[in-house]
Amino acid sequence: MPVFRYRDVSDMTEVWREPGDPSLFRAIARLWEMSAALARRRYPPGVYRVRDLEQSNRLSKQWSVRNVRELHASRAHAPRVTPDPAAEPMPEPATPDRPETGREPGRR
């Protein structure tokens, strides 16, 4: 997947979506799906009564801490990928003077 760099937001005309554009809603849905797949967040079911904002914040903090712990635990059990010494080296990242796409710098 290519990486594009912009000097200014006004250069990003092809990625900008206007409010109400159907492609905007599809892009948001894809982002939410990817986020849910990468780091699933769970909250206990039900409605919780709280007496004040501090109690609500403590409850929310407990859920967040549990979600982060579960995420770390799931990644700790994931197999580690070790680099193969016989594999080809990673390509150098693109720089402004040597763009990855072969096009002149600053142009898409």
N, C-alpha and C positions, 0 to 999 in steps of 0.2 A: 504494500500500500504506500503510495507516495506521500511525502510530507511537503507541504507548501508553507513558505514563510511570507508574511506580508509586512510591509512597513507601516501600513495604516489600515484602519477598518474599511475605509472607502475602497480599498483594493479588493475587498472580499465580495464582490458583486455576485459571483456565481454560487456562493454558499449561503448568502443571506436569504432568508425567507420572510416574506411579508406576513403580518398577522392575518389569519383566516385562510392562508394557503394550505391546501390539503397535504402537500408534501411536508409542511411543518409538523402537522399532527403525526404523520408517519415517522418522521425523524425522532420526535419526542417519545413515541411508543417504542421504537427500537432502542433508544437510550435507556428507558426504564426497564425493558426486558433484559438488556445486557447487564444493567446494574443489579437487578434481582438475581440473575444467574451467577454473577461474580461474588456478591456479598449479600446473601439472603439475610434479611432482618426479620426477627420474630418478636411479636408482642403477645403477652398473655391475653386470651380472649376475655371478653366481658367489659363491663363499664365500672370504672373505679371512682369512688367519691373521695374527694380530698377536701380538707378544711381550708387550706390556703395555698398560695402560690409556692411557698417553700416546700410543702409536702408534695405537690405536683412535680416540682423540679427534682426532688429526691427520687421519686418513683420513676420518672423518665430517665434519670441518671443510672439507676439500678438496671433498667432494661438495656440501656446503651452499653454499660459495662459487660453485661451478660452476652450481648451480641458480639462485642469485640473479642471476648474470651472464646466464644464458640468459633469465631472466624480464625483466630490464632491456633486453636486446637485442631481445626480441620486442615489448616495449612501445614501444621507440624507433622501430620500423618501422611501428607502427600509425598510421593517419591521425589527425591532431589535429582535434578538433572545435572550430571557432571559433564563438562566439555570433553569431547573426544579429541585426543591429541593428534589423531590422524585426519581429522576433519579439516576442511578448507577454512582459512581464517575469515573472520567477519569482514565485510567490506567497510571501507572508510566512510564515515558519515558525510553527507553532502555539505559543502560550504558555499558561501556566496560566490567565491571565485571558481568553484568546481561543482556546479549543480548536478544532482543525481540524474535528472532527466535528459541531460545533454543539451538543454536549451540555454539560451543566454541568461545570465543572472537577472532576477527581478521580473522575468516573463514566465507565463505559464504555457 
